């Protein structure tokens, strides 16, 4: 179970909120589709604010939106005519390292006492807390596009709300081998640092590329292409969690989701076990 720490700096005291945010009801999903989405900008974080402004203007289509400050969030969050995109800090009760991660949350407004009680349309691990915003900013377009797709999916079929959540998308695992996978070297575990090491396990289309190539694939909606979104602790940590997602650049669907606890046998990064799982199809 994860806990949320809202990054609201001057009107709402920073505190951990216990428990998993509730999934939305069919009525709350309908409210979201008719809502105006408020993107909460971060005090003192111009880099993140610049990235989220650019990505929203280029990729967000599902609802009208505006950018707001934390004071506006405080006054609006109980109003169901608004939904919110907000950066939160999250840790996991089972993580003895007490690692904290940034999550990008899409929440529906509701008259509840606590932030953690607001209906959660979607939440995506974004980065390790304290990581340079430059490390994830270039992927925000792909992440926002996926969040919209997820919201539309549960709007069309509310019965899918909360169904194993992101793991639901592993229904697409068998399609990965039909697409090209783009990865950055730094997102790979030590056992997969060369294309030769990768090909010994996974004989399908995969390339180790630069950030610029991934940005181009997202912007041009490269056909039949997947990008790896990996989130893990900074440095060479031997504990904590590592999250791994494959997102389509042409359809914004998720094709793979997995997470593992980091230890000596399973370091940070995409693992040989991940590729073996995908190659078996």
VENGICOR-V594538 format. One record per pair of residues at least 4 apart in sequence whose ideal C-beta (glycine too) atoms are under 8 Angstrom apart, sorted by sequence separation. I is the first residue (numbers start at 1). J is the second residue. D is the distance in whole Angstrom. If there is no record, write none. Layout:
{{I:J:D} {I:J:D}}
//
This chain:
{{8:12:4} {24:28:4} {25:29:7} {26:30:7} {27:31:7} {28:32:7} {29:33:7} {30:34:7} {31:35:6} {41:45:8} {45:49:6} {46:50:6} {47:51:7} {48:52:6} {49:53:6} {50:54:6} {51:55:6} {52:56:6} {53:57:6} {54:58:6} {55:59:6} {56:60:5} {68:72:4} {69:73:7} {70:74:6} {71:75:7} {72:76:6} {73:77:6} {91:95:6} {95:99:6} {113:117:6} {114:118:8} {127:131:4} {131:135:5} {133:137:5} {134:138:8} {136:140:7} {139:143:6} {140:144:6} {141:145:6} {142:146:7} {143:147:6} {144:148:7} {145:149:7} {146:150:6} {147:151:6} {148:152:6} {149:153:6} {150:154:7} {151:155:6} {152:156:6} {153:157:7} {154:158:6} {159:163:8} {164:168:5} {172:176:7} {175:179:7} {183:187:6} {184:188:8} {188:192:4} {193:197:6} {194:198:7} {195:199:6} {196:200:7} {197:201:8} {198:202:6} {199:203:6} {202:206:6} {209:213:4} {210:214:7} {211:215:6} {212:216:6} {213:217:6} {214:218:7} {215:219:6} {216:220:6} {218:222:8} {233:237:4} {248:252:6} {262:266:6} {263:267:8} {267:271:8} {270:274:5} {271:275:8} {272:276:6} {273:277:6} {274:278:7} {275:279:6} {276:280:7} {9:14:7} {24:29:5} {55:60:8} {60:65:6} {68:73:6} {77:82:7} {112:117:4} {131:136:7} {163:168:5} {176:181:7} {183:188:6} {188:193:6} {192:197:5} {209:214:6} {217:222:4} {232:237:8} {247:252:7} {248:253:5} {261:266:7} {262:267:6} {266:271:6} {270:275:7} {6:12:6} {8:14:7} {42:48:5} {76:82:5} {112:118:6} {127:133:8} {154:160:5} {191:197:6} {192:198:5} {207:213:8} {216:222:8} {233:239:8} {247:253:7} {248:254:8} {260:266:5} {262:268:5} {7:14:7} {42:49:6} {77:84:7} {91:98:6} {92:99:8} {110:117:7} {153:160:6} {154:161:5} {233:240:4} {247:254:6} {248:255:6} {266:273:8} {6:14:7} {24:32:7} {41:49:5} {68:76:7} {76:84:8} {91:99:7} {107:115:8} {110:118:5} {127:135:6} {160:168:7} {185:193:6} {198:206:6} {217:225:5} {232:240:7} {233:241:8} {246:254:7} {247:255:7} {5:14:6} {6:15:8} {56:65:6} {91:100:5} {109:118:7} {110:119:6} {127:136:4} {192:201:8} {218:227:7} {232:241:7} {233:242:8} {245:254:6} {246:255:4} {5:15:7} {90:100:7} {91:101:7} {108:118:6} {126:136:5} {188:198:8} {198:208:8} {217:227:6} {232:242:4} {246:256:4} {5:16:5} {6:17:7} {41:52:7} {56:67:8} {73:84:6} {89:100:5} {90:101:5} {107:118:4} {108:119:4} {195:206:8} {231:242:7} {232:243:7} {245:256:7} {260:271:7} {4:16:7} {5:17:7} {41:53:8} {89:101:7} {90:102:8} {107:119:7} {108:120:8} {195:207:8} {230:242:7} {231:243:4} {244:256:7} {245:257:5} {3:16:5} {4:17:5} {39:52:6} {73:86:7} {89:102:6} {90:103:5} {107:120:6} {108:121:6} {195:208:6} {214:227:5} {230:243:7} {244:257:7} {3:17:6} {39:53:8} {53:67:6} {88:102:7} {89:103:8} {106:120:7} {107:121:7} {194:208:8} {229:243:8} {230:244:5} {243:257:8} {244:258:5} {3:18:6} {87:102:6} {88:103:5} {105:120:6} {106:121:4} {229:244:8} {230:245:8} {243:258:8} {244:259:7} {3:19:7} {87:103:7} {106:122:5} {228:244:7} {229:245:4} {243:259:5} {258:274:6} {4:21:7} {39:56:6} {87:104:6} {88:105:5} {105:122:8} {106:123:7} {126:143:7} {228:245:7} {229:246:8} {242:259:6} {1:19:7} {2:20:7} {86:104:8} {87:105:8} {105:123:5} {228:246:6} {229:247:6} {241:259:6} {242:260:6} {256:274:8} {1:20:6} {85:104:7} {86:105:5} {104:123:7} {124:143:5} {227:246:7} {241:260:7} {258:277:8} {63:83:7} {65:85:8} {85:105:7} {103:123:5} {104:124:5} {188:208:7} {226:246:4} {227:247:6} {241:261:6} {242:262:6} {84:105:8} {85:106:6} {86:107:6} {103:124:7} {226:247:7} {240:261:8} {241:262:7} {84:106:7} {103:125:6} {104:126:5} {124:146:7} {226:248:6} {227:249:6} {239:261:8} {240:262:5} {256:278:7} {37:60:7} {83:106:7} {84:107:5} {102:125:8} {103:126:6} {124:147:7} {181:204:8} {183:206:7} {185:208:5} {225:248:7} {226:249:7} {239:262:6} {83:107:7} {84:108:8} {101:125:6} {102:126:4} {181:205:7} {182:206:8} {183:207:7} {184:208:7} {225:249:5} {238:262:6} {239:263:7} {242:266:8} {37:62:8} {83:108:5} {84:109:7} {101:126:7} {102:127:5} {122:147:5} {180:205:4} {181:206:4} {182:207:6} {183:208:6} {184:209:7} {225:250:7} {237:262:6} {238:263:7} {37:63:5} {39:65:6} {41:67:6} {43:69:7} {83:109:6} {101:127:7} {102:128:7} {121:147:8} {179:205:7} {180:206:7} {181:207:7} {183:209:7} {184:210:7} {224:250:7} {238:264:6} {242:268:5} {244:270:6} {36:63:6} {37:64:7} {38:65:7} {39:66:7} {41:68:7} {43:70:6} {82:109:4} {88:115:8} {101:128:6} {102:129:6} {177:204:4} {180:207:7} {182:209:5} {184:211:6} {222:249:5} {223:250:5} {242:269:7} {35:63:6} {36:64:5} {37:65:4} {38:66:6} {39:67:5} {40:68:6} {41:69:6} {80:108:7} {81:109:7} {100:128:8} {101:129:6} {122:150:5} {176:204:8} {221:249:6} {222:250:6} {240:268:8} {33:62:8} {36:65:7} {37:66:8} {38:67:8} {39:68:7} {40:69:7} {41:70:8} {56:85:8} {80:109:5} {99:128:7} {100:129:4} {102:131:8} {121:150:7} {122:151:6} {220:249:8} {221:250:5} {226:255:6} {233:262:7} {238:267:8} {33:63:7} {36:66:7} {38:68:5} {40:70:6} {77:107:8} {79:109:5} {80:110:6} {99:129:8} {100:130:8} {121:151:5} {184:214:7} {226:256:8} {232:262:7} {244:274:6} {32:63:7} {78:109:6} {80:111:8} {182:213:6} {218:249:5} {237:268:6} {8:40:8} {40:72:8} {77:109:6} {78:110:7} {79:111:8} {182:214:6} {217:249:5} {236:268:8} {9:42:8} {10:43:6} {40:73:5} {52:85:8} {76:109:7} {77:110:8} {78:111:4} {121:154:7} {9:43:5} {38:72:7} {78:112:7} {84:118:8} {102:136:8} {7:42:6} {9:44:7} {38:73:7} {88:123:8} {90:125:8} {182:217:6} {233:268:6} {104:140:8} {232:268:4} {232:269:7} {38:76:6} {77:115:7} {83:121:7} {48:87:7} {87:126:7} {104:143:6} {230:269:6} {89:129:5} {230:270:6} {77:118:7} {106:147:5} {187:228:6} {124:166:8} {180:222:8} {228:270:6} {104:147:7} {182:225:6} {187:230:4} {38:82:5} {40:84:6} {180:224:6} {181:225:8} {182:226:7} {183:227:8} {184:228:7} {35:80:7} {36:81:7} {37:82:8} {38:83:7} {39:84:8} {40:85:7} {42:87:6} {106:151:7} {179:224:5} {180:225:5} {181:226:5} {182:227:5} {183:228:4} {35:81:6} {36:82:6} {37:83:5} {38:84:5} {39:85:5} {40:86:4} {178:224:7} {179:225:6} {180:226:7} {181:227:8} {182:228:7} {34:81:8} {35:82:6} {36:83:7} {37:84:7} {38:85:7} {40:87:7} {179:226:5} {181:228:7} {35:83:4} {37:85:6} {31:80:5} {31:81:8} {176:226:7} {32:83:5} {28:80:8} {31:83:8} {12:70:7} {11:70:6} {85:144:8} {10:70:6} {11:71:6} {9:70:6} {10:71:8} {8:70:5} {12:74:6} {11:74:5} {8:73:7} {181:246:7} {8:74:7} {37:106:8} {179:248:7} {176:246:6} {201:272:5} {35:108:7} {138:211:6} {202:275:4} {35:109:7} {201:275:5} {202:276:8} {204:278:8} {16:91:8} {139:214:7} {201:276:6} {204:279:7} {32:108:5} {138:214:7} {142:218:5} {179:255:7} {202:278:7} {203:279:7} {31:108:6} {138:215:5} {141:218:5} {189:266:8} {190:267:6} {192:269:7} {198:275:7} {202:279:5} {31:109:8} {141:219:7} {189:267:5} {192:270:6} {201:279:7} {7:86:8} {29:108:8} {139:218:7} {166:245:7} {176:255:5} {189:268:7} {190:269:7} {192:271:8} {6:86:7} {7:87:5} {28:108:5} {138:218:8} {175:255:6} {176:256:6} {189:269:4} {191:271:7} {192:272:6} {7:88:6} {172:253:6} {188:269:5} {189:270:6} {191:272:5} {6:88:6} {7:89:6} {28:110:7} {51:133:7} {59:141:5} {172:254:7} {173:255:7} {187:269:6} {188:270:5} {189:271:5} {5:88:6} {6:89:8} {58:141:6} {172:255:4} {173:256:6} {186:269:8} {187:270:6} {189:272:7} {192:275:7} {4:88:5} {5:89:4} {21:105:8} {24:108:6} {60:144:6} {169:253:7} {172:256:7} {4:89:7} {5:90:7} {48:133:5} {55:140:4} {59:144:5} {142:227:6} {169:254:4} {4:90:6} {5:91:7} {21:107:7} {47:133:4} {51:137:4} {54:140:8} {55:141:5} {59:145:5} {62:148:5} {143:229:7} {169:255:7} {170:256:6} {3:90:7} {47:134:7} {50:137:8} {51:138:8} {61:148:7} {142:229:7} {169:256:7} {170:257:6} {183:270:7} {2:90:5} {3:91:6} {45:133:7} {52:140:6} {55:143:8} {56:144:7} {60:148:7} {139:227:7} {166:254:7} {169:257:6} {170:258:8} {2:91:7} {3:92:8} {32:121:6} {48:137:7} {51:140:5} {55:144:5} {59:148:8} {62:151:6} {2:92:5} {3:93:7} {47:137:7} {62:152:6} {139:229:6} {167:257:6} {1:92:7} {2:93:8} {28:119:5} {166:257:4} {1:93:5} {29:121:7} {1:94:8} {25:119:7} {5:100:7} {21:116:6} {22:117:7} {24:119:4} {136:231:8} {21:117:7} {22:118:8} {23:119:7} {24:120:7} {17:114:6} {19:116:6} {21:118:6} {22:119:6} {23:120:6} {24:121:6} {17:115:6} {18:116:7} {21:119:7} {22:120:7} {4:103:8} {17:116:3} {21:120:4} {4:105:8} {146:247:5} {177:278:7} {21:123:7} {149:251:8} {176:278:5} {177:279:7} {12:115:8} {128:231:7} {131:234:6} {149:252:5} {127:231:6} {128:232:6} {130:234:7} {143:247:7} {148:252:7} {149:253:6} {173:277:7} {177:281:6} {126:231:7} {128:233:5} {142:247:5} {173:278:6} {176:281:7} {125:231:4} {128:234:5} {146:252:5} {8:115:8} {142:249:7} {145:252:4} {146:253:7} {174:281:4} {146:254:6} {173:281:6} {6:115:5} {142:252:7} {4:115:7} {4:116:5} {3:116:8} {33:151:8} {125:243:4} {32:151:6} {124:245:8} {29:151:8} {33:155:5} {32:155:7} {29:154:6} {30:155:7} {29:155:5} {29:158:6} {24:154:8} {101:231:6} {26:158:4} {29:161:7} {25:158:8} {99:233:5} {26:161:8} {25:161:8} {97:233:7} {24:161:6} {23:161:5} {99:237:8} {23:162:4} {97:237:7} {99:239:8} {101:241:8} {99:240:4} {97:239:4} {99:241:7} {101:243:8} {96:239:7} {97:240:5} {95:239:8} {95:240:6} {95:241:6} {92:241:6} {95:261:8}}
//
